[in-house]
Amino acid sequence: MVSAMDNTLERRAAVAALLKERGDLLVVAGLGSPAYDLNAAGDTDANFYLWGAMGSAALIGLGLAQAQPQRTVLALTGDGEQLMGLGGLATIAIAKPRNLVVAVIDNGHFGETGMQASHTGRGIDLAAVAASMGFAETRTASDLAGVEALRRALHAPASGPRLFVIKVSAQNPPRSLPARDAVYLKNRFRARLGLPVS
């Protein structure tokens, strides 16, 4: 088992590597650090940042994947947020979207509330949890070569939902804040999808 507490992979480098040559990938970023990481990797209108709704990035990704079945959707979340949404993983497993990938940036800590050790930092393996629920594929990476393999897999066809865990060091880099205006974020994302805006 790879421990996030012993890992040296820097989260911003990992997210940038995962999103390199992203093409038309749609990304939903969870509350806090995943949103900052996504913004730091490059803000586009194909990014949808959650400024609230803690624990729901994967389920919003599911809804988007079902609404856009021809597009690959990445739900970028953290270990603390995904631990809140374990029931959501079960729903995703039952729904079986072939175009959804949940990527958990796992530092083994609750970074937004003081860096207390999270359940993954104490041994819970989210990839094993997702596999037990019936995800089509689960993988764990702890170095840039492993993240590059995940990037290639991200763009490959799949038979069902996938969950990737990226073990990163327990550090909080400076925040890279995306726009906070929810109406603006909604409208630019809808425009990207060719939908009407209001």
Residue, then its C-alpha position, 0 to 999 in steps of 0.5 A: m500500500v502506498s502511503a500519502m504520508d510518505n509520498t513526495l509527489e507534488r499535487r500541482a505537478a500531478v494535476a498538470a501532468l494528468l491534464k496535459e493535452r486534455g483535448d475536449l475533456l470536461v472537468v468538474a473540480g471539487l471544493g477547495s484544493p482540487a479547484y485550486d489545482l485545476n485552475a493552476a493547471g489552466d483555466t478554461d470554459a471546460n472547467f466547472y468549479l464547485w465552490g460549495a456542495m462538499g462531497s458532490a464532485a463525483l455525483i455532479g460528474l455522473g450527471l454531466a457524463q449522463a448528459q454528455p455521453q460522447r464526452t469524457v468527464l473527469a471529476l477531480t476531487g480530494d480524499g476528504e471530499q470523496l470520503m464524504g461521498l462514498g455512497g455516491l461511488a455506489t451510485i456511479a457503480i450502478a449507473k455504469p457510465r463509460n465516460l466518467v473518471v473520478a480522480v482523487i488527489d489523496n494527500g491523506h489529510f483534510g487540507e481545508t480544515g487544518m491538515q488532520a489525518s484523513h481516513t486514507g492517511r490511516g489506511i482506507d484504500l479508495a481504489a479498493v473501495a471503488a473496485s469492490m463496488g464494481f468500478a470497471e477500473t481502478r488505479t493508484a499512482s504515486d509518481l509522475a510516471g504513474v500519473e502519465a499512465l493515468r493520463r493515457a488511460l483517461h483518454a482510452p475507451a472504457s467499459g464502465p466508470r473508473l477511479f484513479v487515486i493519485k497519492v501526493s505529499a501533504q502540503n498546501p501550496p498557495r491557492s490559485l483561485p478561479a472565478r467565484d461567480a456561480v452564474y458566470l461559471k454556469n453560463r460559460f460552461r453551458a456555452r462550451l456545451g452549446l447550451p443556452v445561457s441565462 
